[in-house]
């Protein structure tokens, strides 16, 4: 078994999954395996993974029955932890996102140099469906504490964590339908310190079909549940309650065809 396992849940990401996988295979740290859990894709996603796996044995593909993103991610950890020699560290990569080439090497070094830390997180950049950078992520810039995590997923991406931390904190909550990362980070922060590496090592893709866009309300509801559960676990529910505010935001953006329409003729 490799020292690092990267878990990827996959469902109908034919357009993006090859780039995501190649960002793992080209990591500067080579002693890793990629566990791809397909959640009953109906497009050619599986065929893309199979083609890439034929040229790199570090890709492990598992075609699973439909479980949803939370169930598939949980199943991925069951498979990884069921190996004869489980990995030392685990990370996640969404099938439409990208890792910067030194992401695993840099985060692994932090955990090796900080044995008290159970998880390390980094900065990230936001990209669009054409892999163009549109913004620098801001959430990780905020000072971290387990309490601060109650109102913001500061430990957003990229995250690498010790395998034993996943086991100690109870892993992925099977009762959620979205936001498993937020719930996991809340649980993990109650058992081990987090380290912050101020380098943008993850490319978070925003597009029309991304979960953050298509299932926004589901994300909010599940995140709120994760926070309420954390308040209960921490003995704070008698003193505090969670207030959730939904904000409407409108933007006027140029059409993709605007440049063509306004280009002078001749």
C-alpha positions, -999 to +999 in steps of 0.1 A: +000+000+000+012+035-008+019+060+019-008+084+007-043+075-006-064+101-025-101+093-026-122+106-055-160+102-057-172+103-093-206+107-109-211+119-145-180+141-147-168+128-181-158+164-191-135+170-161-124+137-146-094+131-169-078+164-159-086+157-122-069+123-124-039+136-143-034+162-116-029+133-091-007+112-114+017+141-120+022+149-083+058+154-073+053+129-045+049+096-062+041+071-034+004+074-036-027+056-049-059+071-063-091+054-053-119+063-077-154+054-065-179+057-093-214+065-081-234+048-110-224+072-137-245+072-168-220+090-191-185+079-202-168+087-169-159+051-161-145+045-196-122+076-191-109+062-158-104+027-172-084+041-201-061+060-177-058+031-154-044+009-181-013+031-182-009+037-144-014+010-118-018+036-091-054+042-102-079+019-084-114+020-098-145+008-080-179+008-097-204+011-069-242+011-067-259+045-064-252+059-029-249+097-035-218+117-027-218+111+010-223+074+008-197+070-019-171+090+000-178+069+031-175+037+010-142+050-003-127+052+032-140+017+040-121+003+010-089+023+018-090+013+055-097-023+045-064-027+027-038-051+042-016-021+050-037+011+052-021+044+041-005+068+065-023+098+051-055+104+032-067+132+010-098+140-011-101+153-046-134+161-063-137+147-098-141+181-113-112+198-094-074+198-097-044+194-074-014+217-079+017+195-086+033+198-052+000+195-031+007+161-017+044+167-012+039+200+006+011+189+029+028+156+038+059+175+048+038+196+072+023+165+089+058+149+092+072+181+107+042+186+130+034+153+147+009+169+169-013+180+139-039+156+127-048+175+095-033+201+073-052+224+050-041+249+023-053+279+003-071+273-030-079+291-062-112+291-080-114+281-116-142+280-142-153+253-166-124+262-189-098+259-161-093+297-160-085+312-126-114+335-115-105+341-078-083+333-049-102+315-021-106+335+010-120+312+037-087+297+047-073+332+054-094+335+086-077+326+119-085+289+127-099+275+159-125+247+165-149+274+175-143+295+144-150+264+123-186+265+136-195+293+113-171+289+084-153+260+067-119+276+072-102+243+064-116+241+029-090+227+005-066+209+000-067+187+031-044+158+040-050+140+073-037+111+093-056+079+088-061+074+125-078+107+128-105+096+104-111+065+126-110+084+159-135+110+149-160+086+134-154+093+097-181+103+073-216+108+088-239+085+068-270+105+077-260+135+057-268+139+020-243+168+014-214+187+030-196+157+044-163+177+044-177+203+068-191+177+092-158+157+090-137+188+098-159+197+127-155+162+142-118+160+134-111+194+150-124+180+183-097+154+184-065+169+169-050+203+160-051+215+124-021+230+106-025+257+079-002+258+049-006+292+032-001+280-004-028+277-031-025+240-038-060+231-049-081+243-079-117+244-070-139+244-101-172+263-102-196+254-130-233+250-137-233+213-126-211+216-096-227+206-063-221+240-048-243+254-076-269+227-083-275+217-047-269+249-028-299+246-005-291+209+003-256+220+012-268+247+035-293+224+053-267+197+058-240+222+069-265+236+095-271+201+108-234+195+111-230+226+131-259+218+154-245+184+160-211+199+168-228+223+193-244+193+210-212+173+211-193+202+226-219+209+253-228+243+239-263+237+227-278+250+259-260+283+256-260+289+218-283+283+189-275+285+152-290+312+130-289+306+093-293+336+069-298+331+032-286+360+011-297+368-025-270+381-048-275+392-084-248+397-109-249+410-145-223+392-166-213+396-202-225+370-226-198+346-238-207+357-273-205+394-265-169+398-278-179+383-311-210+405-314-191+437-307-160+429-327-156+454-356-162+439-390-137+441-418 
